[in-house]
Amino acid sequence: MDSLIETLAAIADAVKKAVDLIPTLEERGVDIEMGADGTPTSEVDKIAENTVLDYLVRNNIPLNVLSEEIGYVDNGYDDILVLDPIDGTSNCIAGVPLYTISMAVGKSSLSDIHTAYLRNLTTGDSMWAIKGAGTFKNGKQVKVRRLDPKNLFMMVYVGNSSCPTTFNLIKRLPSSRSYGCASIEMALVAEGQADGFYMNSEVHTRGIRVVDIAASYLLLKEAGGYIYDLDGREFDMPFDLDARSNFLACNSPDLFDYVVKGKPFVRPRPRFGLLVHPGVKDVETHAARVMKALEGEDVVLDTVAAEKLGRKGVPVDDMDVDIMFTIGGDGTILRTAIHNKATLAGINGGAVGFLAEMDLADIEEGISRIRAGDYTVDERFKLDTFIDGMTIDPAVNEAVIHTDTIGKIRHFKVYVDGNLATEVRADGIIISTPTGSTCYAMSLGAPILDPSVDALVIVPMAAYKFASRPFVVPSSSKITVECVMDRGCMLVIDGQEEYAIEGGTRIEFSKSSKKVRFVRFDKDFYSRFREKLVNAI
């Protein structure tokens, strides 16, 4: 191990011992003065900083110091130790095991840092880096991971000064966390546990400081990562406690446009998937036609299609594709939408096929148009369902609550935004999206909604009273259905997935942030409606 790294490790050891001597969490958090950075200095911050300064003096370590609490200390040397004695002070005071000592050595700015050391003071995990020599955690070299948009995981600053647009980003992310310790959050990107760390404060004085991320900056760079300001420039900061900034630390430049500009991930060429229903007549022939029409493209097969074609396939949940071709009916499309996020290009091998865009006779022409980019994407919102705190896979068409016993009605109360909207005795209740308004809801006399209408439809099923009619509510509404009687019901999502419901259960519904996307060619909604439904048998 490099001698300077050994010195920084010894400093971290000393700080750990000093912090552990503070008797209680309450005493750690006592404010004793105002720090050089303009924020209050707590007992634990000051003890940690004094321990570092004392170590440097007693061991004649040739470093100047820039620290969060004391500011700049000129000891007459060339190199500066950029120090955050306790990063994540609030965590430390609260007993949350996410706080570090962060140390980096350079001359004037982040870009010239040559040595970095980070220690989690509760777990003991240590990371260090030397410029040009890589990044190591507990002695083992680490690198950033490959960017996988399907499994994107990010650290995001969500403090009380975070920019409001940050929450739009969080809704678009498959998963995110906020740990309140910037050095650890950046280090997670460096060691390949996360894809990025986003910091965007609308209050300048609450932006990131150089002492917070000096060590993690080099750790990430040496692990193969990238750091940008929010204008897309390579990130740098001077060794100055007055400097503040927002930034994105990430494992790939491709993440910048998605996070900062809100643009979707786009592969240079789309990856296609093929999923088939085994019950479609001559399905092997149709699947082979699809594969021939996609010749030269990157195609992933689901397990059924692969079996029919004698090739290797993967489960639909694991198909990382941009556009998914399905051969089957609307049920096949709906099942696919539950288990995969790809844009759906349905090939109708069923009866009506209202959601499908192509008939079997049109496979070659349709695929040719898609490969040429001659199509649009129709995006629809889904419906979230919650039972006793459990989130159900979102529905594309509808969620149906109905009696679990043939010929026995149930008693339901329906609330909209907490207000009792209706109380009915019926076979069940349907909560439908605009997409589902042409399906089960329509068969019960509910209105058909243009997909652009931002609303939900509540539909009683075979209600005892004739006056119990369907009604339309804004999609922003929170709908609650109470199964009043002490008798069971069934919850069915898109006709595909069933859940047993005990009597007395309250089930909540709301517009989902998740979307379903369909490939569309020239037909408008009304033409599709006339062709598929009005003229259908």
Secondary structure, 3 states (H helix, E strand, C coil): CCHHHHHHHHHHHHHHHHHHCCCCHHHHCCEEEECCCCCEEEHHHHHHHHHHHHHHHHCCCCCEEEECCCEEECCCCCCEEEEEEEECHHHHHHCCCCCEEEEEEECCEHHHCCEEEEEECCCCCEEEEECCCEEEECCEEECCCCCCHHHCEEEECCCCCECCCHHHHHHHCCEEECCCCHHHHHHHHHCCCCCEEEECECCHHHCECHHHHHHHHHHHHHCCCEEECCCCCECCCECCCCCCECEEEECCCHHHHHHHCCCCCCCCCCCEEEEECCCCCCHHHHHHHHHHHCCCCCEEEEHHHHHHHCCCCECHHHCCCCEEEEEECHHHHHHHHHHCCCEEEEEECCCCCCCCCEEHHHHHHHHHHHHCCCCEEEEEEEEEEEECCEEEEEECCEEEEEECCCCCCEEEEEEECCEEEEEEEECEEEEECCHHHHCHHHHCCCCCCCCCCCEEEEEEECCCCCCCCCEEEECCCCEEEEECCCCCEEEEECCCEEEEECCCCEEEEEEEEEEEEEEECCCCHHHHHHHHHHCCC
